[in-house]
Amino acid sequence: MKLTAILWSLLVMTALMISSCYYDVEEELYPSGNCDTENMSFSQDVMPVFNQNCNICHATGVEQGNIILDTYEDVLPHLTNGALLGSIRHDNGFEPMPQGQPQLSACTIEKIAAWIADGAPNN
């Protein structure tokens, strides 16, 4: 009886572990067709992406490539020359970013592009 209970518990735990890992890819969770790009905010939508993916290399004190993305004022120069969007889209002629990492998700790139297209407000 005890062995049956242990085997049953192991079976249930294994099933839960397998199912919990199924949707661990952002693109599967949020396909680009369902990407909400309305009313993008620098502080709520864009800066968290920079903090998570860019500021390891592009923060004050690190400044790889003489690029800092700590604040809105730091980001602005990279918008006007197209380098920011070109780099995260991996466009020809731009250094693909994040360097040595996979490209950001299509939805994340769409959100940043929408924020820029809306005039890159400091909101």
PLY file of the C-alpha trace (Angstrom):
ply
format ascii 1.0
element vertex 123
property float x
property float y
property float z
element edge 122
property int vertex1
property int vertex2
end_header
0.00 0.00 0.00
2.79 2.46 0.90
4.68 1.71 -2.31
1.55 2.41 -4.37
1.06 5.77 -2.66
4.70 6.72 -3.27
4.51 5.70 -6.94
1.25 7.61 -7.37
2.83 10.73 -5.77
5.85 10.47 -8.06
3.61 10.12 -11.10
1.58 13.21 -10.16
4.70 15.28 -9.40
6.30 14.25 -12.69
3.16 15.19 -14.62
3.04 18.59 -12.90
6.71 19.27 -13.60
6.37 18.39 -17.27
3.25 20.50 -17.77
4.70 23.48 -15.86
7.60 23.78 -18.34
5.50 23.66 -21.48
4.96 27.41 -21.93
8.31 28.83 -20.94
8.99 30.64 -24.23
7.61 34.19 -24.43
6.82 33.87 -28.15
4.58 30.88 -27.41
2.84 32.72 -24.60
2.45 36.01 -26.46
2.56 35.47 -30.23
3.29 38.68 -32.12
-0.27 38.68 -33.54
-1.53 39.35 -30.00
1.05 41.95 -29.08
-0.55 45.04 -27.54
1.45 48.07 -28.64
-1.08 50.76 -27.71
-0.04 53.57 -25.37
3.51 52.40 -24.74
5.19 54.04 -21.78
8.91 54.64 -21.38
8.86 53.92 -17.64
6.47 50.95 -17.74
7.26 49.26 -21.08
10.63 50.39 -22.46
12.89 51.00 -19.47
12.23 47.55 -17.94
13.44 45.98 -21.21
16.62 48.06 -21.08
17.18 47.21 -17.42
16.76 43.49 -18.07
18.55 43.18 -21.41
20.79 46.17 -22.07
22.08 47.81 -18.94
24.41 44.97 -18.06
26.66 46.51 -20.71
25.16 49.98 -21.27
24.85 51.52 -17.80
26.82 54.27 -16.12
30.17 52.86 -15.12
30.13 50.11 -17.76
29.35 52.13 -20.91
30.40 49.60 -23.51
30.58 51.29 -26.88
30.17 54.63 -25.07
26.43 53.91 -24.87
24.45 54.52 -21.69
20.77 53.62 -21.45
20.11 54.46 -17.79
17.62 57.28 -18.28
15.30 58.79 -20.84
17.88 61.50 -21.59
20.53 58.81 -22.16
18.28 56.95 -24.63
17.25 59.93 -26.80
20.48 60.26 -28.85
20.19 56.63 -29.91
16.66 57.16 -31.20
17.39 60.06 -33.50
20.07 58.19 -35.46
18.07 54.94 -35.64
20.79 52.94 -33.91
18.65 51.67 -31.06
15.90 50.19 -33.20
18.33 49.03 -35.89
20.40 47.18 -33.31
17.53 45.44 -31.53
15.97 44.48 -34.88
19.36 43.16 -36.04
19.09 45.29 -39.19
21.99 45.32 -41.66
24.52 48.01 -40.84
23.83 47.94 -37.09
25.51 46.00 -34.31
22.97 43.31 -33.26
21.92 43.70 -29.64
21.89 42.31 -27.09
25.38 41.24 -28.10
26.00 37.50 -27.90
22.38 36.88 -26.88
19.25 35.91 -28.79
17.26 38.70 -30.36
14.57 40.22 -28.15
11.10 38.79 -28.72
9.16 40.13 -31.68
6.54 41.59 -29.33
9.16 43.41 -27.26
10.67 44.90 -30.41
7.20 45.90 -31.67
6.49 47.65 -28.36
9.72 49.66 -28.50
9.10 50.51 -32.16
5.54 51.64 -31.32
6.84 53.83 -28.50
9.34 55.44 -30.90
6.68 55.86 -33.61
4.46 57.62 -31.05
7.17 60.24 -30.60
9.11 58.45 -27.82
7.29 60.24 -24.99
8.91 60.51 -21.56
6.03 58.87 -19.74
0 1
1 2
2 3
3 4
4 5
5 6
6 7
7 8
8 9
9 10
10 11
11 12
12 13
13 14
14 15
15 16
16 17
17 18
18 19
19 20
20 21
21 22
22 23
23 24
24 25
25 26
26 27
27 28
28 29
29 30
30 31
31 32
32 33
33 34
34 35
35 36
36 37
37 38
38 39
39 40
40 41
41 42
42 43
43 44
44 45
45 46
46 47
47 48
48 49
49 50
50 51
51 52
52 53
53 54
54 55
55 56
56 57
57 58
58 59
59 60
60 61
61 62
62 63
63 64
64 65
65 66
66 67
67 68
68 69
69 70
70 71
71 72
72 73
73 74
74 75
75 76
76 77
77 78
78 79
79 80
80 81
81 82
82 83
83 84
84 85
85 86
86 87
87 88
88 89
89 90
90 91
91 92
92 93
93 94
94 95
95 96
96 97
97 98
98 99
99 100
100 101
101 102
102 103
103 104
104 105
105 106
106 107
107 108
108 109
109 110
110 111
111 112
112 113
113 114
114 115
115 116
116 117
117 118
118 119
119 120
120 121
121 122
